[in-house]
């Protein structure tokens, strides 16, 4: 078991890093102060495991640690190439669609009212539908609805939003400056803003 210790630690680091990247937007929105230290701690663990694996392979001729290097290489490839945010949005689109439509209906019927800036605090059972527990109402009138479920709410920079729009892309573009827009299904759009 002792000779597999670095492999086990590398696999655990891969899992924790994947979870941190998958939920990175939620972590950033709720625990902004901890986001950077967590990433830094994961980087330090990566460097230590990489160094220990190389040392054990070269100095001690423990070739089982090549597997640890392979896991660490997979971690690097995942962090650089895997579209965590996009994958999570598309996975949660179907999973949360019914609940999100309930929120849209509540806003349309004025059961949920936006504040003066357009923000709506989601009820307790619905907070997971948006990365910061709020939605933004761009428009809610007889001409249509444009409601944003935050994926990543940028501070002084771009945001990523899952938008319900009863009037398609045109209604979104009339309400928001869009960098990129992708229709995911009828009335649902994945939008990047500046």
C-alpha positions as CSV (number, residue, x, y, z in Angstrom):
1,X,0.0,0.0,0.0
2,X,2.9,2.3,0.8
3,X,4.3,2.1,-2.7
4,X,0.9,3.3,-4.2
5,X,0.7,6.3,-1.8
6,X,1.6,8.9,-4.5
7,X,-0.8,7.3,-7.0
8,X,-3.6,7.5,-4.5
9,X,-2.7,11.1,-3.5
10,X,-2.5,12.1,-7.2
11,X,-5.9,10.5,-7.9
12,X,-7.4,12.4,-4.9
13,X,-5.9,15.6,-6.2
14,X,-7.4,15.0,-9.6
15,X,-10.9,14.5,-8.0
16,X,-10.6,17.6,-5.8
17,X,-9.3,19.7,-8.6
18,X,-12.1,18.5,-10.9
19,X,-14.7,19.4,-8.3
20,X,-13.1,22.8,-7.6
21,X,-13.2,23.6,-11.4
22,X,-16.7,22.2,-11.8
23,X,-18.1,24.4,-9.0
24,X,-15.6,27.2,-9.5
25,X,-18.2,29.8,-10.4
26,X,-20.3,29.0,-7.3
27,X,-17.2,29.1,-5.2
28,X,-16.1,32.4,-6.6
29,X,-19.6,34.0,-6.1
30,X,-20.1,32.8,-2.6
31,X,-16.6,32.5,-1.1
32,X,-14.6,35.0,-3.2
33,X,-12.0,35.3,-0.5
34,X,-11.3,31.6,-0.5
35,X,-11.2,31.0,-4.3
36,X,-7.6,32.1,-4.8
37,X,-6.2,30.3,-1.7
38,X,-7.9,27.1,-2.7
39,X,-6.5,27.2,-6.2
40,X,-3.1,28.1,-4.8
41,X,-3.2,25.1,-2.3
42,X,-4.2,22.8,-5.2
43,X,-1.2,24.1,-7.3
44,X,1.2,23.6,-4.4
45,X,-0.1,20.0,-3.9
46,X,0.4,19.4,-7.6
47,X,4.0,20.6,-7.6
48,X,4.8,18.6,-4.5
49,X,3.3,15.4,-5.9
50,X,5.0,16.0,-9.2
51,X,8.4,16.5,-7.6
52,X,8.0,13.5,-5.3
53,X,7.0,11.3,-8.2
54,X,9.9,12.3,-10.3
55,X,12.4,11.9,-7.4
56,X,11.1,8.4,-6.6
57,X,11.3,7.3,-10.2
58,X,14.8,8.7,-10.8
59,X,16.5,8.1,-7.4
60,X,14.7,5.1,-6.0
61,X,13.7,3.4,-9.3
62,X,10.1,3.1,-8.1
63,X,8.6,2.9,-11.5
64,X,5.1,2.4,-10.1
65,X,5.1,6.2,-9.7
66,X,4.9,6.6,-13.5
67,X,1.2,6.1,-12.9
68,X,1.2,9.0,-10.6
69,X,2.8,11.1,-13.3
70,X,0.2,9.9,-15.8
71,X,-2.6,11.0,-13.4
72,X,-1.0,14.4,-12.9
73,X,-0.6,14.8,-16.7
74,X,-4.3,14.0,-17.0
75,X,-5.1,16.7,-14.4
76,X,-3.1,19.3,-16.5
77,X,-4.9,18.3,-19.7
78,X,-8.3,18.5,-18.0
79,X,-7.6,21.9,-16.4
80,X,-6.4,23.3,-19.7
81,X,-8.8,21.7,-22.2
82,X,-12.1,20.6,-20.5
83,X,-14.9,23.2,-20.8
84,X,-16.1,22.9,-17.2
85,X,-18.5,25.9,-17.3
86,X,-20.0,25.0,-20.6
87,X,-20.4,21.3,-19.7
88,X,-22.1,22.2,-16.3
89,X,-24.5,24.7,-18.0
90,X,-25.6,22.1,-20.6
91,X,-25.9,19.3,-18.0
92,X,-27.9,21.5,-15.6
93,X,-30.1,22.8,-18.4
94,X,-32.4,19.7,-18.5
95,X,-31.9,18.9,-14.8
96,X,-33.2,22.3,-13.6
97,X,-35.5,23.3,-16.5
98,X,-38.7,22.6,-14.7
99,X,-37.6,24.6,-11.6
100,X,-36.3,27.5,-13.8
101,X,-39.6,27.6,-15.6
102,X,-41.4,27.9,-12.3
103,X,-39.3,30.9,-11.5
104,X,-40.1,32.4,-14.9
105,X,-43.8,31.9,-14.2
106,X,-43.5,33.4,-10.7
107,X,-41.8,36.5,-12.2
108,X,-44.3,36.8,-15.0
109,X,-47.2,36.6,-12.5
110,X,-45.4,39.1,-10.2
111,X,-45.2,36.6,-7.3
112,X,-41.5,37.4,-7.4
113,X,-40.7,41.1,-7.8
114,X,-37.3,42.5,-8.9
115,X,-35.7,45.2,-6.8
116,X,-34.9,48.6,-8.2
117,X,-31.9,47.2,-10.1
118,X,-33.8,44.2,-11.6
119,X,-32.4,41.5,-9.2
120,X,-34.7,38.9,-7.7
121,X,-33.6,36.8,-4.7
122,X,-34.6,33.3,-5.3
123,X,-36.7,31.4,-2.7
124,X,-34.8,28.9,-0.5
125,X,-35.5,25.8,-2.6
126,X,-34.5,27.5,-5.8
127,X,-31.2,29.2,-5.0
128,X,-29.1,26.5,-6.7
129,X,-30.6,27.5,-10.1
130,X,-28.3,30.6,-10.3
131,X,-24.7,30.8,-9.2
132,X,-25.3,33.5,-6.7
133,X,-28.9,32.7,-5.7
134,X,-30.4,35.6,-7.7
135,X,-31.8,36.1,-11.2
136,X,-31.8,39.3,-13.2
137,X,-34.9,40.5,-15.0
138,X,-34.1,42.4,-18.1
139,X,-37.7,42.6,-19.3
140,X,-41.0,41.3,-18.0
141,X,-43.9,43.0,-19.8
142,X,-46.5,42.4,-22.6
143,X,-43.7,42.5,-25.2
144,X,-41.9,39.5,-23.7
145,X,-39.6,38.2,-21.0
146,X,-35.9,38.2,-20.7
147,X,-34.7,36.6,-17.4
148,X,-31.1,35.8,-16.6
149,X,-30.0,32.9,-14.5
150,X,-26.4,33.6,-13.6
151,X,-23.7,31.1,-14.5
152,X,-20.9,33.5,-13.6
153,X,-21.6,37.1,-12.5
154,X,-18.6,39.1,-13.5
155,X,-17.4,42.0,-11.4
156,X,-16.5,44.9,-13.7
157,X,-16.0,42.4,-16.5
158,X,-17.9,39.9,-18.6
159,X,-20.6,37.6,-17.3
160,X,-21.9,34.2,-18.4
161,X,-25.7,33.8,-18.3
162,X,-28.3,31.3,-19.0
163,X,-31.2,33.4,-20.3
164,X,-34.8,32.6,-20.8
165,X,-36.1,34.8,-23.7
166,X,-39.7,34.6,-25.0
167,X,-38.6,36.7,-28.0
168,X,-35.5,34.9,-29.0
169,X,-32.0,36.4,-29.7
170,X,-33.4,39.7,-30.8
171,X,-35.0,40.4,-27.5
172,X,-31.8,39.5,-25.7
173,X,-29.7,41.8,-27.9
174,X,-32.2,44.6,-27.3
175,X,-31.7,44.3,-23.6
176,X,-28.0,43.4,-23.2
177,X,-24.6,43.9,-25.0
178,X,-23.8,40.4,-26.1
179,X,-20.3,39.0,-27.0
180,X,-21.5,35.5,-27.8
181,X,-24.9,33.8,-27.8
182,X,-25.8,30.1,-28.3
183,X,-29.3,28.8,-28.4
184,X,-29.5,25.6,-26.2
185,X,-33.2,24.9,-26.7
186,X,-36.4,26.8,-27.4
187,X,-36.3,30.0,-25.3
188,X,-33.0,29.1,-23.6
189,X,-29.8,30.8,-24.5
190,X,-26.2,30.6,-23.2
191,X,-24.9,34.2,-23.3
192,X,-21.5,35.8,-22.8
193,X,-21.6,39.5,-22.1
194,X,-18.9,42.2,-21.9
